Amino acid sequence: MRITQRQLRRIIQETVRRLTEDSIDSELDHLRKNVHDDIEHIRDLKDDIKDEHEEELKAEKAKEKNEGIRRQLQRIIRATLREDKSGKGACPKSGCIKKSGDKWRIISNKTGKLWPQHYNTKADAENALQAYHVRN
């Protein structure tokens, strides 16, 4: 049996059309099967984005808290530096040794308060003060 050129063309066209339809159908089936996986993947991506956003917010809040603490410390330091320290921790013009009752006492240069020790003579108190200031 002989096939004409026209018939051959028709057979080829039908085969191409059938193969194309089959490939399209198989591709559609494949896509339908994978839609569920794609939806799950998209949900996972959304969850990841949400988690990252929450972490960024937490980090931002921690940074703001640290900034607040830093500013508070700066205020405390500035207030301490500006604080009037006149009269605090300074010995009077008469010196750091003072008679208290019948005993001699030493006035602290740091706090302005009396040392707890009591000395019988002014010389003993002066010697104790000198000993305190001796450096190795």
C-alpha positions as CSV (number, residue, x, y, z in Angstrom):
1,M,0.0,0.0,0.0
2,R,1.3,3.3,-0.9
3,I,0.9,6.5,1.2
4,T,0.7,9.8,-0.5
5,Q,2.6,12.8,0.7
6,R,-0.6,14.4,1.8
7,Q,-1.5,11.4,4.0
8,L,2.0,11.3,5.5
9,R,1.7,14.9,6.4
10,R,-1.7,14.3,8.0
11,I,-0.3,11.3,10.0
12,I,2.6,13.3,11.2
13,Q,0.4,16.2,12.2
14,E,-1.9,13.9,14.2
15,T,1.0,12.2,15.9
16,V,2.5,15.6,16.8
17,R,-0.8,16.8,18.1
18,R,-1.4,13.6,20.1
19,L,2.1,13.7,21.6
20,T,1.7,17.4,22.4
21,E,-1.7,16.8,24.1
22,D,-0.2,13.8,26.0
23,S,2.8,15.9,27.2
24,I,0.5,18.7,28.1
25,D,-1.8,16.3,30.0
26,S,1.1,14.7,31.8
27,E,2.6,18.1,32.7
28,L,-0.8,19.2,34.0
29,D,-1.1,16.0,36.1
30,H,2.4,16.6,37.4
31,L,1.5,20.2,38.3
32,R,-1.7,19.1,40.0
33,K,0.3,16.5,42.1
34,N,2.8,19.2,43.1
35,V,0.3,21.9,44.0
36,H,0.0,20.6,47.5
37,D,3.8,20.6,48.0
38,D,4.0,24.1,46.6
39,I,1.3,25.4,49.0
40,E,3.1,23.8,51.9
41,H,6.4,25.4,50.8
42,I,4.7,28.8,50.5
43,R,3.3,28.3,54.1
44,D,6.7,27.4,55.4
45,L,8.2,30.5,53.7
46,K,5.5,32.7,55.3
47,D,6.2,31.2,58.7
48,D,9.9,31.8,58.2
49,I,9.3,35.4,57.3
50,K,7.0,35.9,60.3
51,D,9.7,34.3,62.7
52,E,12.4,36.6,61.2
53,H,10.2,39.6,61.7
54,E,9.5,38.7,65.3
55,E,13.3,38.2,65.9
56,E,14.0,41.6,64.4
57,L,11.3,43.2,66.7
58,K,12.8,41.5,69.7
59,A,16.3,42.7,68.8
60,E,15.0,46.2,68.2
61,K,13.3,46.3,71.6
62,A,16.5,45.0,73.3
63,K,18.5,47.7,71.5
64,E,16.1,50.4,72.7
65,K,16.2,49.0,76.3
66,N,20.0,49.1,76.2
67,E,19.9,52.6,74.8
68,G,17.6,53.6,77.7
69,I,20.0,52.1,80.2
70,R,23.0,53.8,78.6
71,R,21.2,57.2,78.7
72,Q,20.2,56.6,82.3
73,L,23.9,55.8,83.2
74,Q,25.0,58.9,81.3
75,R,22.6,61.1,83.3
76,I,23.8,59.6,86.6
77,I,27.4,60.1,85.6
78,R,26.8,63.7,84.6
79,A,24.8,64.4,87.8
80,T,27.7,62.9,89.9
81,L,30.3,65.0,88.0
82,R,28.2,68.2,88.5
83,E,27.5,67.5,92.1
84,D,28.8,70.1,94.5
85,K,31.5,68.4,96.5
86,S,32.6,71.4,98.5
87,G,32.8,70.5,102.1
88,K,32.6,66.8,101.5
89,G,35.8,64.9,102.3
90,A,37.8,68.0,102.8
91,C,39.8,68.7,106.0
92,P,39.1,72.0,107.6
93,K,41.8,74.7,107.3
94,S,43.0,73.9,110.8
95,G,44.1,70.4,109.5
96,C,42.8,66.8,109.5
97,I,43.5,66.2,113.2
98,K,40.9,67.3,115.7
99,K,40.5,67.0,119.5
100,S,37.4,65.2,120.5
101,G,36.9,65.2,124.2
102,D,40.2,64.2,125.8
103,K,41.3,62.2,122.7
104,W,42.6,63.1,119.3
105,R,40.8,62.0,116.0
106,I,41.6,62.1,112.3
107,I,39.1,63.5,109.8
108,S,38.9,61.5,106.6
109,N,39.7,63.3,103.4
110,K,37.4,61.1,101.4
111,T,34.2,61.3,103.5
112,G,34.8,64.1,105.9
113,K,33.9,61.8,108.8
114,L,36.1,60.9,111.7
115,W,38.2,57.8,111.7
116,P,37.1,55.3,114.3
117,Q,40.6,55.3,116.0
118,H,41.2,57.4,119.1
119,Y,44.7,58.8,119.9
120,N,46.1,60.0,123.2
121,T,48.2,62.8,121.8
122,K,48.2,64.9,118.7
123,A,51.6,63.6,117.8
124,D,50.2,60.0,117.8
125,A,47.4,61.1,115.5
126,E,49.9,62.9,113.1
127,N,52.1,59.8,113.0
128,A,49.1,57.6,112.2
129,L,48.1,59.9,109.4
130,Q,51.7,60.0,108.0
131,A,51.8,56.2,108.2
132,Y,48.6,56.0,106.2
133,H,50.0,58.1,103.4
134,V,53.3,56.2,103.2
135,R,53.7,54.5,99.8
136,N,55.8,51.4,99.1
